[in-house]
Amino acid sequence: MCGRYYIEIDDRELQDICNAVQEKQGREEQLEIKLSGEIFPTDIVPVQIGLGAYQAMKWGFIGFDKKPVINARSETAQIKPMFKESMFARRCLIPASGYFEWRREGSKKIKHRFCLPNQTIYFAGCYRQEKDEPLPRFVILTRAATSGLEYIHDRMPVIIPKEYAGDWLHENPDMIDKAITELSIGVV
């Protein structure tokens, strides 16, 4: 679930976010920040860490087998050792234009694109600093797919409406359950 998403730089809001991250990181160090197109696990991308505060991060925690862990199930992230501390102390939002899912039809995999037309969406996530890594790493929270999408995939990203960004980023842990059960929205 949510193994790829995309950024369309012609979206003014995303363009401003990307410019802010590029400007900040450009002063600190030279990094290959992916600011548009299809985003893959381990890409370095803009991530929101506070209201109006963005930072470049790498997608995927380093797993126990050294492979990247890119998603966390929202239902268990608060109790799983890999995510627990980050869920309480370091929540983030990942700005995107949309995401992709694949559905099997016989031996073929059909790619589907999900978005909110002409609107930036924000995936709920959490992040941490890995040992000997120059940048923090993030994961995207997932939930059960909304009605009408489950025929393609049974999971989808937790999407936080923009007006609740501050609640997700800064509120107490009770906000986690509320965001997942009440605020998360579906896409078309």
Secondary structure as a PSIPRED ss2 file (coil, helix, strand):
# PSIPRED VFORMAT (PSIPRED V4.0)

   1 M C   1.000  0.000  0.000
   2 C C   1.000  0.000  0.000
   3 G C   1.000  0.000  0.000
   4 R C   1.000  0.000  0.000
   5 Y E   0.000  0.000  1.000
   6 Y E   0.000  0.000  1.000
   7 I E   0.000  0.000  1.000
   8 E C   1.000  0.000  0.000
   9 I C   1.000  0.000  0.000
  10 D C   1.000  0.000  0.000
  11 D C   1.000  0.000  0.000
  12 R H   0.000  1.000  0.000
  13 E H   0.000  1.000  0.000
  14 L H   0.000  1.000  0.000
  15 Q H   0.000  1.000  0.000
  16 D H   0.000  1.000  0.000
  17 I H   0.000  1.000  0.000
  18 C H   0.000  1.000  0.000
  19 N H   0.000  1.000  0.000
  20 A H   0.000  1.000  0.000
  21 V H   0.000  1.000  0.000
  22 Q H   0.000  1.000  0.000
  23 E H   0.000  1.000  0.000
  24 K H   0.000  1.000  0.000
  25 Q H   0.000  1.000  0.000
  26 G H   0.000  1.000  0.000
  27 R H   0.000  1.000  0.000
  28 E H   0.000  1.000  0.000
  29 E C   1.000  0.000  0.000
  30 Q C   1.000  0.000  0.000
  31 L C   1.000  0.000  0.000
  32 E C   1.000  0.000  0.000
  33 I E   0.000  0.000  1.000
  34 K C   1.000  0.000  0.000
  35 L C   1.000  0.000  0.000
  36 S C   1.000  0.000  0.000
  37 G E   0.000  0.000  1.000
  38 E E   0.000  0.000  1.000
  39 I E   0.000  0.000  1.000
  40 F C   1.000  0.000  0.000
  41 P C   1.000  0.000  0.000
  42 T C   1.000  0.000  0.000
  43 D C   1.000  0.000  0.000
  44 I E   0.000  0.000  1.000
  45 V E   0.000  0.000  1.000
  46 P E   0.000  0.000  1.000
  47 V E   0.000  0.000  1.000
  48 Q E   0.000  0.000  1.000
  49 I E   0.000  0.000  1.000
  50 G E   0.000  0.000  1.000
  51 L C   1.000  0.000  0.000
  52 G C   1.000  0.000  0.000
  53 A E   0.000  0.000  1.000
  54 Y E   0.000  0.000  1.000
  55 Q E   0.000  0.000  1.000
  56 A E   0.000  0.000  1.000
  57 M E   0.000  0.000  1.000
  58 K E   0.000  0.000  1.000
  59 W E   0.000  0.000  1.000
  60 G C   1.000  0.000  0.000
  61 F E   0.000  0.000  1.000
  62 I E   0.000  0.000  1.000
  63 G C   1.000  0.000  0.000
  64 F C   1.000  0.000  0.000
  65 D C   1.000  0.000  0.000
  66 K C   1.000  0.000  0.000
  67 K C   1.000  0.000  0.000
  68 P E   0.000  0.000  1.000
  69 V E   0.000  0.000  1.000
  70 I C   1.000  0.000  0.000
  71 N E   0.000  0.000  1.000
  72 A E   0.000  0.000  1.000
  73 R E   0.000  0.000  1.000
  74 S C   1.000  0.000  0.000
  75 E C   1.000  0.000  0.000
  76 T C   1.000  0.000  0.000
  77 A C   1.000  0.000  0.000
  78 Q C   1.000  0.000  0.000
  79 I C   1.000  0.000  0.000
  80 K C   1.000  0.000  0.000
  81 P C   1.000  0.000  0.000
  82 M C   1.000  0.000  0.000
  83 F C   1.000  0.000  0.000
  84 K H   0.000  1.000  0.000
  85 E H   0.000  1.000  0.000
  86 S H   0.000  1.000  0.000
  87 M H   0.000  1.000  0.000
  88 F H   0.000  1.000  0.000
  89 A H   0.000  1.000  0.000
  90 R C   1.000  0.000  0.000
  91 R E   0.000  0.000  1.000
  92 C E   0.000  0.000  1.000
  93 L E   0.000  0.000  1.000
  94 I E   0.000  0.000  1.000
  95 P E   0.000  0.000  1.000
  96 A E   0.000  0.000  1.000
  97 S C   1.000  0.000  0.000
  98 G E   0.000  0.000  1.000
  99 Y E   0.000  0.000  1.000
 100 F E   0.000  0.000  1.000
 101 E E   0.000  0.000  1.000
 102 W E   0.000  0.000  1.000
 103 R E   0.000  0.000  1.000
 104 R E   0.000  0.000  1.000
 105 E E   0.000  0.000  1.000
 106 G C   1.000  0.000  0.000
 107 S C   1.000  0.000  0.000
 108 K E   0.000  0.000  1.000
 109 K E   0.000  0.000  1.000
 110 I E   0.000  0.000  1.000
 111 K E   0.000  0.000  1.000
 112 H E   0.000  0.000  1.000
 113 R E   0.000  0.000  1.000
 114 F E   0.000  0.000  1.000
 115 C E   0.000  0.000  1.000
 116 L E   0.000  0.000  1.000
 117 P C   1.000  0.000  0.000
 118 N C   1.000  0.000  0.000
 119 Q E   0.000  0.000  1.000
 120 T C   1.000  0.000  0.000
 121 I E   0.000  0.000  1.000
 122 Y E   0.000  0.000  1.000
 123 F E   0.000  0.000  1.000
 124 A E   0.000  0.000  1.000
 125 G E   0.000  0.000  1.000
 126 C E   0.000  0.000  1.000
 127 Y E   0.000  0.000  1.000
 128 R E   0.000  0.000  1.000
 129 Q C   1.000  0.000  0.000
 130 E C   1.000  0.000  0.000
 131 K C   1.000  0.000  0.000
 132 D C   1.000  0.000  0.000
 133 E C   1.000  0.000  0.000
 134 P C   1.000  0.000  0.000
 135 L C   1.000  0.000  0.000
 136 P C   1.000  0.000  0.000
 137 R E   0.000  0.000  1.000
 138 F E   0.000  0.000  1.000
 139 V E   0.000  0.000  1.000
 140 I E   0.000  0.000  1.000
 141 L E   0.000  0.000  1.000
 142 T E   0.000  0.000  1.000
 143 R E   0.000  0.000  1.000
 144 A E   0.000  0.000  1.000
 145 A C   1.000  0.000  0.000
 146 T C   1.000  0.000  0.000
 147 S C   1.000  0.000  0.000
 148 G C   1.000  0.000  0.000
 149 L C   1.000  0.000  0.000
 150 E C   1.000  0.000  0.000
 151 Y C   1.000  0.000  0.000
 152 I C   1.000  0.000  0.000
 153 H C   1.000  0.000  0.000
 154 D C   1.000  0.000  0.000
 155 R E   0.000  0.000  1.000
 156 M E   0.000  0.000  1.000
 157 P E   0.000  0.000  1.000
 158 V C   1.000  0.000  0.000
 159 I E   0.000  0.000  1.000
 160 I C   1.000  0.000  0.000
 161 P C   1.000  0.000  0.000
 162 K H   0.000  1.000  0.000
 163 E H   0.000  1.000  0.000
 164 Y H   0.000  1.000  0.000
 165 A H   0.000  1.000  0.000
 166 G H   0.000  1.000  0.000
 167 D H   0.000  1.000  0.000
 168 W H   0.000  1.000  0.000
 169 L H   0.000  1.000  0.000
 170 H H   0.000  1.000  0.000
 171 E C   1.000  0.000  0.000
 172 N C   1.000  0.000  0.000
 173 P C   1.000  0.000  0.000
 174 D H   0.000  1.000  0.000
 175 M H   0.000  1.000  0.000
 176 I H   0.000  1.000  0.000
 177 D H   0.000  1.000  0.000
 178 K H   0.000  1.000  0.000
 179 A H   0.000  1.000  0.000
 180 I H   0.000  1.000  0.000
 181 T H   0.000  1.000  0.000
 182 E H   0.000  1.000  0.000
 183 L H   0.000  1.000  0.000
 184 S C   1.000  0.000  0.000
 185 I C   1.000  0.000  0.000
 186 G C   1.000  0.000  0.000
 187 V C   1.000  0.000  0.000
 188 V C   1.000  0.000  0.000
